[in-house]
Amino acid sequence: MSDDTRECSLCSKIIKKSNYFRHMGEVHNKTKYDTDLIDVPSRPYNCEHCNYNTKRKHDLKGHVMKKHSDVQLSFPCQLCDKTFGYESNMVRHMKTHGDTLDQ
């Protein structure tokens, strides 16, 4: 056996070290890590006020601020009378004014 090979502990096949974990997964259905010990929810951030859940902490913070806060944020367009609940929507709207912004 050379320095770049390894013997499979389950079937004794000689495998290149770089292919060992792929062999274990494909042939023996074994992973590098014991995935039974890991419990990661797909949407770990849950709102304490309603049933909203998300993958991102930032999104939960925005949800709570928008839906459950006494402070109602408003983002007005500087060129017309429209207002928006989210800054990102106002920024997208500003693009509709196009040439007006350049003057």
Helices and strands as residue ranges (DSSP letters): E 5-7, E 14-16, G 17-19, H 20-28, G 35-37, E 45-46, E 53-54, H 57-68, E 75-76, E 83-84, H 87-94, G 95-97, H 99-102
